[in-house]
Amino acid sequence: MKENKPRALLGFTARQWAAVALLIAAGIFILQNLYRVRVQIFFFHTAAPLWSVILGTLIIGYLVGRFSVRR
């Protein structure tokens, strides 16, 4: 007898569906945050799209967390 494996919907696995959902959510987030904001770091200031400022902050936070973990 054959094993009944759960069939993936349209050939995608659950992990791939999650990736597609996150990609769609990221696209919507970017489209809703296209306006430029003023960014000031110490004595430097510039203008950048809000989504890029948030993304940069997330990356910096990830790196700080990644390198500050005790081993």
Phi, psi and omega per residue, in radians:
M1 nan 2.483 3.130
K2 -1.414 2.590 3.043
E3 -1.356 2.462 3.067
N4 -1.617 1.754 3.081
K5 -1.537 2.493 3.087
P6 -1.108 2.244 -3.129
R7 -1.435 2.404 3.116
A8 -1.366 2.463 -3.139
L9 -1.223 2.109 -3.132
L10 0.988 0.473 3.091
G11 1.443 0.046 3.126
F12 -1.724 2.526 3.041
T13 -1.496 2.975 3.122
A14 -1.079 -0.669 3.130
R15 -1.113 -0.701 3.123
Q16 -1.190 -0.670 3.083
W17 -1.113 -0.683 3.105
A18 -1.119 -0.704 3.116
A19 -1.117 -0.721 3.111
V20 -1.121 -0.747 3.130
A21 -1.097 -0.745 3.114
L22 -1.161 -0.647 3.101
L23 -1.124 -0.738 3.101
I24 -1.128 -0.770 3.126
A25 -1.091 -0.700 3.117
A26 -1.140 -0.707 3.099
G27 -1.084 -0.760 3.103
I28 -1.114 -0.750 3.125
F29 -1.031 -0.797 -3.127
I30 -1.117 -0.775 -3.117
L31 -1.133 -0.516 3.138
Q32 -1.466 -0.196 -3.075
N33 -2.200 0.818 -3.113
L34 -1.469 -0.327 -3.074
Y35 -1.183 2.675 -3.061
R36 -1.571 2.505 3.091
V37 -2.159 2.715 3.118
R38 -1.489 2.265 -3.135
V39 -2.058 2.254 3.125
Q40 -2.202 2.170 3.104
I41 -2.174 1.915 -3.060
F42 0.962 -1.975 -3.100
F43 -1.726 -0.037 -3.117
F44 -1.714 2.495 3.034
H45 -2.516 2.603 -3.117
T46 -2.698 3.100 3.052
A47 -2.089 2.452 -3.122
A48 -2.621 2.718 3.057
P49 -1.074 2.469 -3.075
L50 -1.002 -0.694 -3.096
W51 -1.096 -0.625 -3.134
S52 -1.265 -0.581 3.088
V53 -1.144 -0.783 3.130
I54 -1.143 -0.742 3.119
L55 -1.080 -0.771 3.107
G56 -1.067 -0.712 3.116
T57 -1.118 -0.731 3.106
L58 -1.099 -0.733 3.139
I59 -1.131 -0.768 3.106
I60 -1.089 -0.758 3.105
G61 -1.080 -0.718 3.093
Y62 -1.079 -0.808 -3.116
L63 -1.126 -0.714 3.095
V64 -1.077 -0.790 3.118
G65 -1.134 -0.682 -3.118
R66 -1.141 -0.723 -3.077
F67 -1.603 -0.081 3.132
S68 -1.806 0.119 3.138
V69 -1.348 2.311 3.082
R70 -1.348 2.511 3.133
R71 -2.117 nan nan
